[in-house]
């Protein structure tokens, strides 16, 4: 059996800059048996809740589900909220109004690792996502990781499974099952990102995600949440300012072929396109 995430790995597909951008992420405790292929559905949600989710999405809020550890008492679990450090988006409050009538709202920002195990969306998420979740749970239970793992619904990018997001930093990673998860957890817990498999910080714009990943790969900037300001000098030529330091960043174009899902791989339907990728960076004089 072929898997789209293994094809992506074999092709060395560029993943930096593919973090699913949002101003806030909200995770709702809904048992996995109710997720179905499209997790926002009437099997668990009221029409008012579904409408609130649709409106919030237009305002920059991503809503996902997580499988509560105590499935028999899911109604007593908390809705988890993670938002940008520079302020929650306006669309968040209208979403939380109906949510708070059903669940307690937890916006404390505890360290958690959301891993997609949404197998009804793609078999890669079932196979590789659940394997990564089990590893993350073993590490957390043994005290080797500070991040409480969550089994969550589709995070975006089936071919990047196992996909996970570390909170509160918002660092999104591809192929977590293929990495030393303990080492990644240790870096993120220390406030640093791990450049291998790093898709981007979900609270950053795609271009900033790409620059942050490239600077980390060169060992120039490794902080997971430090603000980065990016200015364009010309096509594929940038200046990035990070904590008083300035870097010249050069990008390039890469032609890539990939399979967006296992079904596309099975049918032999590749997607093709040009992608902007990081080339190199160098410090600029103060």
Buried (B, 14 or more C-beta within 10 A) or exposed (E): EEBBBBBBBEBEBBBBBBBBBBBBBBBBBBBBEBBBEEBBBEEBBEEEBBEBBEEBBEBBBBBBBBBBBEEEEBEEBBBBBBBBEEEBBEBBEBBBEBBEEBBEEBBEEEBBBBBBBBBBBBBBBBBBBBBBBBBBBBBBEEEEBBBBBBBBBBBBBBBBBBBBBBBBBBBBBBBBBBBEBBEBBBBBBEEBBBBBBBBBBBBBBBBBBBBBBBBBBBEBBBBBBEEBEBEEEEEBEBBBBBEEBBBBBBBEEEEBEBBBBBEBBBEEEBEEEEBBBBBEBEEEEE
